[in-house]
């Protein structure tokens, strides 16, 4: 994921920042607790396409960025 693109993208639900998980190819929104898929390099920022993040996944994100 291009870092400049990542800086421009926000969660469509909360308008908060997104983190990119290279392993799962997902954009993660801590504030909405959602993971948006990235398919063939294209972010799918639709709430009905996102999956809910577990408490464990949210805790793993904590070191990446201070809480909102």
N, C-alpha and C positions, 0 to 999 in steps of 0.2 A: 504494500500500500504506500503510495506516494505521501511523504510527510506533509507536503504543502496542501494536498487534498485533505488529509486528515485534520489539519488545522482549520479548514473551512467548514467541514461537516459537523453538524450538531444532531443530537437526538431529536427526532421529530415530535416526540411526546413532551419532553421537558425543556427542550432547547439547550440542554447542557452538553458538556464535552463528551467525546467518545474516545475510547482506547481501542487499539487494534490488537487482536490476538492472532499472531501468525500461525500458531499451531492449529487452531480451529477455523481460521479464516472468517472471523466474526468481528464486528464492531460492537464494543461493550459500553452500555450506558449504566453507570452505577446509580444515578438518580432515578431512572425508570426501572432499574433491575431487569433490563432486557439485553439480549444479544441479537444483533442484526446480521444476517448472513452476507458474505461477500462471494458472489458467484462469477467465476471467470474474470475476476478483477473489478466487478461492478458491485458497489454497495447497494443492497436491497433495504432501503430505509422505510419499510412498511410495517406498522405495528402488528398486523395480522401474520406477517412472515417471521417475526421475531420470536425467540424462545425466552422464557423467564429464567433469570439467573438464580442459582441456589445461594443460600447463605454462605456456603463454603467458597463459592466462586467470587462473591462480593468481598469476602475477607482477603482473598488472594490479590485483589485489585488495590486494596488499601495502600500498600507501599508505593504504587505507581504515581499517585496524585493525592494531595490532601483532600479530606472530605468536603463536600459542597455545603 
